[in-house]
Amino acid sequence: MATTVLPRPKQYDDTFFKPISIWLTTTDHKLIGIMYMVTSIISFVIGGIFALIIRLQLSQPNLKLVDAETYNQLISAHGVTMIFFFVTIFVTGIANYMVPLMIGARDMAFPRVNLLGFWLIPVAIILYYCGFFTGGSLNAGWTGYTPLTEKAFNHQTFGVDFWALSIIVWAISGIMASTNFLTTIVALRAPGMRFSRLPLFVWAQISTSILLLIVGAPLAAAMILLEFDRQLGTQFFTTQGRPVLYQHLFWFFGHPEVYVMILPAFGLISEIVPVFARKPIFGYMSMVAALFGIVFLSMTVWAHHMFTVGMNTYVEGFFMLMTMLIAVPTGIKFFNWIATAWWGSVEFTVPMKFVFGFLATFLIGGITGIYLASVPVDTQLHQSYFVVAHLHYVLFGGSVFAILAGIYYWFPKITGRLLNRTLGEWNFWTVFVGFNGTFLIMHTLGLEGMPRRIWTYANPAWATTNVIITISSFLIAFSILVLLINVVHSWGHGEIAGNDPWRGNTLEWATTSPPPPYNFERVPPVRSFMPVRDLRESGELIEAEPVLTPT
Amino acid sequence: MARSARALLTTIGLAALAFLLSSCDVGGLSPIFPDPVSPNGKGIYDTYVGISVVAIIVFIGVEAALLWVVLRYRRSRQPAGYMPPQVHGHTGLEIGWTIAPLIIVLAIAGYSFVELQKDFQPISNQEMTVKVSGHQFGWDYDYLNGVVVHQEGSLAAEVTPFVVPTNTLVKLQFDANDVIHSWWVPAISGKTDAVPGYDNFSWLKIDKPGKWRGECAELCGSGHAQMQIIVQAMDKSDFEAWMAKQKATTASSSPSPS
């Protein structure tokens, strides 16, 4: 069968170094996806530097490397940067790049909304960091509890105002992106790509978008009411008002946000395991059902962040039960992943190593979540270092390990070149050891009574644990440095990957690496949820003309 | 081979670390709370231990399954040209691993709920009531008889202790007059938030004389780390003597009404 190879527009050479005018004005979902990811990685580095300063300050009792006010700004900036500007933005970016390819579409449904949605993110980030240059940024933790963020207790700087504005802009961007994803997936699927054949990464993006669409607005509402309090003198959340109302509004967003960060990670894992185990995903339908079970349950659990404010014990019992029930759909996904690899021919490439790193560590985060869901036990663990350890096990051991797996898995598709395997192995083993060294023993600090968010401590019993944690955290930083060197080096000089280096299952592997602006010269026929594998097995797979040729 | 050996070594290392964590109580690495000295703290402690039994079994089971996949189903261990069975699912298994976690979490939730009803309900049979009030940055303890202990925050090792009699059911009523604080002494019980405008309560019944440390657990501003807590329990007779002394001090320092 002869195919016509269309001439590739000049902007589609394989290099990252295109004219700035192309980057600023492109509506191509792939370039926007790359910009999302690059922005988020810059945030990751900045947030990581904050973390290292925090760890140095805590490494010994009574250190005064930074003062209390600076420390409070650092922990707030670390949390906001990592949650709002790194993980959420990275998963949005990788979905922006991959979802249209995986469903066989030419672009997102609303390319210009996509462009606007992306450019609001740098605006949100710059707004937040304006605080640092105007006397002081947010100093009340990433949750920004009232009344501490109210004018009466926080009037010296504009940090809280910049944070609130930044989060409003961020929420608008998130709502735009979610609308765009849902429309794209509903309206632009290739012929034959029924809902029952959507890749699980795309299903994960549907569930994530629904979630963000529902909870983004209450977050913006909380921030707007807070600004009314601060600037117009209303009394919604002040000492005279209802400070706990703020917590309800914030956590109605805040807990589902955890799933906004982890569901795309689940999608990634569900794509990578079948490819490297050479088996189809186990229990496709139950995987999809579990995603929507999590979406529903995640909106009925927010008050488990508030078990110590003094609620009726039956209300607490309800939130405890709903929280624990999330273990059921998550368990289904977990066992299905294991069953997918069981009896397989499992190739432990770097992405697969990160997947197993994810499984091994995310399990610990899931189990400690059960302790925190139990109301009586939570009253001990709440706001202690146990919680800090737990949330890093789900966010770093969960989302970030999956993101790293995704980077190694899809980098060859995005750039046409493989990441260096040796550096990848170094990256995996150092981050795995560094991560567990940092956060596993951190649980014990919480059990011994060290509260989170204290800038220094007098208790000598906590010194040894803290110094081990600090040393391990620098191993994580080293590992991320290895990753960055690998990415920068391989982007220009990596081994040429070809169109389908992993023998993938989903449609993005049917086009060139990197794909042309129009994604597919011909959209391949879709007969199951593994269309490219079907074509490979029936001998119909037409190798697209490689973009990169060895020089 | 080298790679599976390394995976094995890593596993052994992690297992050793886990064993270390679960067996040693020295050097600040403890897998459990301090020994509880109040019945509500004991209840929480027991719930924690109960959940841990299930959690450790699940943890070992699932990690072992993962390890089995790593060691047994890696491509280098499979015969050349091995084509895995193309299994798409198994309804029985999928129902099984939906039901099993459901039963486990329902059991844990039920167990926790019983403890919640036992130790977290409002009480009215207290022998003594103290109003605990948080402020930036310290705690005031009002014994409702004119005596108030001011526990001003400090980074020093000692702060003014909050004194209670042993074997006495003391109800603590919480309040804050600026931002939210949270009162936490791990050896006694869990945290109770002090939220301006909200009533909140806890209780304690300490079974032996001694001193226990705690901290404010809700970020409340730049002095958050200073808001250390010390609770001192005394035998009832010692407590009476202490209270009499406090009353005398209060009487002499407050201006005379006439």
Interface residues (C-beta under 8 A of the other chain):
Chain A: N62 D67 A68 E69 N72 N139 A140 G141 Y145 P147 L148 A152 F153 T239 Q240 G241 R242 P243 V244 A277 R278 K279 P280 F282 G283 Y284 M285 S286 T308 V309 G310 T313 E316 G317 M320 L321 M324 L325 A327 V328 G331 I332 F334 F335 N336 I338 A339 A341 W342 W343 G344 S345 V346 E347 F348 F356 L359 A360 L363 I364 I367 I370 Y371 A373 S374 V375 P376 V377 D378 T379 Q380 H382 Q383 S384 N436 L440 I441 H443 T444 L445 L447 E448 G449 M450 P451 R452 R453 I454 W455 T456 Y457 A458 N459 A461 W462 A463 T464 T465
Chain B: R3 L14 L17 L21 G27 G28 L29 S30 P31 I32 F33 P34 G43 I44 T47 Y48 I51 A55 V58 F59 V62 E63 A65 L66 V69 V70 Y73 R74 R75 Q78 Y82 M83 P84 P85 Q86 V87 H88 G89 H90 L93 E94 W97 T98 A100 P101 L102 I104 V105 L106 I108 A109 S112 F113 E115 L116 Q117 D119 F120 Q121 Q136 L155 A156 A157 F174 N177 D178 V179 I180 S182 W184 P186 S189 G190 K191 T192 D193 V195 P196 G197 Y198 D199 N200 F201 R213 G214 E215 C216 A217 E218 L219 C220 G221 S222 G223 H224 A225 Q228
